[in-house]
Amino acid sequence: MKITIFTSNQPRHLAFIKKLSKISDEVHAIIEVNTVFPGSNTDFFKKSDIMQKYFHNVLSAEKKIFGNIDFLPQNVSSLILKLGDLNNLDPIILKKAIDADLIIIFGSSYIKGELIDKLVEKKAINIHMGISPYYRGSSCNFWALYDKKPELVGATVHYISKGLDSGKILFHALPKPARINSFELGMQAVWATQESLIEKIGNNELFDLIPIEQNKNLEIRYSKNIEFTDEVASDYLISMPQIEDIFNSLSQRNIENFINPSIK
């Protein structure tokens, strides 16, 4: 089996590539890179004292669950790009990757043009870190926690579409109830999603799932990166959900609000 993944270069992304390499003969990894020290270096997120404080918590939680950045296994072929360059590539460069048995998108930039047409045709799978259709856009699990809705932290695994996070849903992945802080909850959601998808690929269950159209009337928030400001991050650090609140919220969530939920 050959798997292609369009992804990024943080520890959680590299960890997922490693997991995929264990269940496939060959992995093509198209990796869009940005700083591994967000908040300290200006990149996708701005540099500021507040952002440094916020992302210190993010990186600590990520390291706890996924470890550090590391080299990739021998059966992984990597193509390294600057974030934002993907849509400018000549499609012929990606021909080998597009011919894979399974294509996954996890943490890449917004894909458009001829490439998105090919990915839709190939029934590529997108991992949206957020519970769609409730939360769509950027940093969705942050905004669910900002809105005091830990029960809506998780991921949506859906078919790629031309619209952002709008394809038919295969399943929702959810972290199991645990007494952890909000930053660890976000990373636990990533871990639960990776484990759920690996399991469903391995037992051939993934494509037996009936895809469900998204009900846009259920949308709570459509967020943009520009909305994640110093003021918002500062407010969140002061008022974020506490450990016991998170545990209670996860324990009491209504499973009927999710599609084919996978809880790990």
C-alpha positions in Angstrom: 0.0 0.0 0.0 1.2 3.5 -0.9 0.0 6.5 1.2 0.5 10.2 0.5 0.2 12.8 3.2 0.1 16.6 2.8 1.1 17.9 6.2 3.4 20.2 8.2 6.6 19.8 10.3 5.5 20.0 14.0 6.1 17.0 16.2 2.5 15.9 15.9 2.7 15.9 12.1 6.0 14.0 12.0 4.6 11.5 14.5 1.7 10.8 12.2 4.0 10.2 9.2 5.8 7.6 11.3 2.6 5.9 12.2 1.6 5.7 8.5 4.9 4.3 7.6 4.2 1.3 9.8 1.1 0.3 7.9 2.2 1.1 4.4 5.0 0.0 2.1 5.8 3.6 1.0 4.8 7.0 2.2 5.1 10.2 0.2 5.1 13.1 2.6 4.7 16.6 1.2 5.7 18.7 4.2 5.1 22.5 4.4 7.4 24.0 6.9 7.2 26.9 9.3 8.9 27.6 12.6 8.9 24.9 15.3 9.0 27.7 17.9 5.7 29.6 17.3 5.4 32.7 19.4 9.1 33.1 19.7 9.7 33.4 15.9 7.3 35.3 13.6 5.7 32.9 11.1 2.1 31.7 10.8 1.6 33.3 14.2 3.1 36.6 15.3 5.9 37.0 17.8 5.0 38.6 21.1 5.4 38.0 24.9 1.8 36.7 25.1 2.2 34.4 22.1 5.4 33.0 23.7 3.6 32.3 26.9 0.7 30.7 25.1 2.8 28.6 22.8 5.0 27.5 25.6 2.0 25.6 26.9 1.2 24.3 23.5 4.7 23.0 22.9 4.9 21.4 26.3 1.7 19.5 25.8 2.8 18.5 22.3 6.1 17.2 23.5 4.4 15.3 26.3 2.2 13.4 23.9 4.3 13.3 20.6 7.9 13.8 21.7 10.4 16.0 19.7 10.8 16.5 16.0 12.9 13.7 14.6 14.1 12.0 11.4 11.7 10.0 9.3 11.8 6.3 8.5 13.5 5.0 5.4 10.2 4.1 3.6 9.2 7.8 3.7 9.9 10.0 0.6 9.8 13.7 1.6 9.2 16.8 -0.4 9.9 19.9 1.7 8.1 23.2 0.9 7.7 26.6 2.4 4.2 27.1 3.8 2.2 28.7 1.0 4.2 27.3 -2.0 2.1 24.2 -2.5 -0.4 25.7 -5.0 2.4 27.1 -7.2 3.9 23.7 -7.9 3.8 22.2 -11.4 1.4 19.3 -11.0 3.8 17.0 -12.7 6.0 17.2 -9.7 3.3 15.6 -7.5 2.3 12.9 -10.0 3.9 10.1 -8.0 2.2 11.3 -4.9 -1.2 11.7 -6.4 -1.0 8.1 -7.8 -1.0 6.7 -4.2 -3.6 4.3 -2.9 -4.7 6.7 -0.2 -4.2 10.5 0.2 -4.5 12.2 3.6 -4.4 16.0 4.3 -3.4 17.0 7.8 -2.2 20.5 8.6 -1.4 21.6 5.1 -2.1 25.1 3.7 -5.4 25.8 1.9 -5.3 23.7 -1.3 -6.8 25.1 -4.5 -6.6 25.1 -8.3 -5.7 22.0 -10.3 -4.4 20.2 -7.2 -7.7 20.3 -5.3 -9.5 19.0 -8.4 -7.2 16.0 -8.5 -7.5 15.4 -4.7 -11.3 15.5 -4.9 -11.2 13.0 -7.8 -8.9 10.7 -5.7 -11.3 10.9 -2.7 -8.5 12.3 -0.5 -9.2 12.3 3.2 -8.9 15.6 5.2 -8.3 15.8 8.9 -9.9 18.9 10.3 -8.8 19.6 13.8 -12.2 20.7 15.0 -15.7 19.3 15.2 -17.3 20.4 12.0 -19.9 21.7 11.2 -19.9 23.3 14.7 -16.4 24.8 14.3 -14.8 25.5 11.0 -11.8 27.5 9.9 -8.6 28.1 11.8 -7.6 26.9 15.4 -11.0 25.4 15.9 -10.2 23.5 19.1 -8.8 26.6 20.6 -12.1 28.4 19.9 -14.2 25.6 21.3 -12.3 25.9 24.5 -12.4 29.7 24.4 -16.2 29.3 24.1 -16.2 27.0 27.2 -17.2 24.0 25.1 -14.5 21.3 25.8 -17.1 18.6 24.7 -16.6 20.0 21.1 -12.8 19.5 21.0 -11.8 16.8 18.6 -11.5 16.3 14.8 -13.5 15.7 11.7 -12.3 13.2 9.2 -14.0 13.9 5.9 -13.6 13.8 2.2 -11.7 16.7 0.8 -13.7 19.3 -1.1 -13.2 22.7 -2.7 -14.8 24.4 0.2 -12.9 24.8 3.5 -13.7 21.9 5.9 -17.0 21.3 4.1 -16.7 17.8 2.6 -18.8 14.8 3.5 -17.9 13.5 7.0 -16.7 10.0 7.6 -16.3 10.2 11.3 -15.6 12.4 14.3 -12.6 11.6 16.5 -12.9 12.5 20.2 -10.5 12.3 23.2 -11.8 10.2 26.0 -12.7 11.8 29.3 -9.5 12.6 31.3 -8.3 15.0 34.0 -5.9 17.0 31.8 -5.4 20.7 31.1 -6.8 22.4 28.1 -3.5 22.4 26.1 -3.1 18.7 26.7 -6.7 18.2 25.7 -6.0 19.7 22.3 -3.0 17.4 21.7 -4.9 14.4 23.1 -7.5 15.2 20.4 -4.8 15.0 17.7 -3.5 11.7 19.2 -7.1 10.2 19.3 -7.6 11.2 15.7 -4.4 9.7 14.4 -5.0 6.4 16.3 -8.6 6.2 15.1 -7.6 6.8 11.4 -4.7 4.3 11.6 -7.1 1.7 13.0 -9.7 2.3 10.4 -7.2 2.1 7.6 -5.7 -1.1 9.0 -9.0 -3.0 9.4 -10.4 -1.6 6.0 -13.2 0.1 7.9 -12.6 3.6 6.6 -14.3 3.4 3.2 -17.1 1.2 4.6 -18.3 4.3 6.5 -21.2 6.1 4.9 -20.2 9.8 4.3 -22.6 12.3 5.7 -23.3 15.8 4.3 -22.5 18.6 6.7 -25.4 20.6 8.2 -24.2 24.2 7.9 -27.1 25.3 10.1 -25.2 23.8 13.1 -22.2 26.1 12.7 -21.2 27.9 15.9 -18.1 29.7 14.7 -16.1 30.1 11.5 -12.7 31.4 12.7 -9.9 33.0 10.8 -6.2 33.2 11.8 -6.3 37.0 12.0 -8.8 36.7 14.9 -6.2 34.9 17.1 -4.7 38.1 18.7 -2.6 38.9 21.7 -5.8 40.1 23.4 -7.6 36.8 22.7 -4.7 34.7 23.8 -4.3 36.7 27.0 -8.0 36.4 27.8 -7.8 32.7 27.3 -4.8 32.2 29.6 -6.8 33.9 32.3 -10.1 32.2 31.8 -9.4 28.8 30.1 -11.4 25.8 31.3 -10.0 24.1 34.4 -9.1 20.4 34.6 -12.3 19.3 36.5 -14.5 21.4 34.2 -12.9 19.6 31.2 -13.4 16.2 32.7 -17.0 16.8 33.5 -17.7 18.3 30.1 -16.2 15.3 28.3 -18.0 12.8 30.5 -21.4 14.5 29.8 -21.1 15.1 26.1 -24.0 13.9 23.9 -22.7 11.3 21.5 -25.7 11.9 19.3 -24.1 15.2 18.3 -21.3 13.4 16.5 -21.0 11.3 13.3 -19.6 7.7 13.7 -17.7 8.9 16.8 -14.4 7.3 17.6 -13.3 7.9 21.2 -9.7 7.2 22.3 
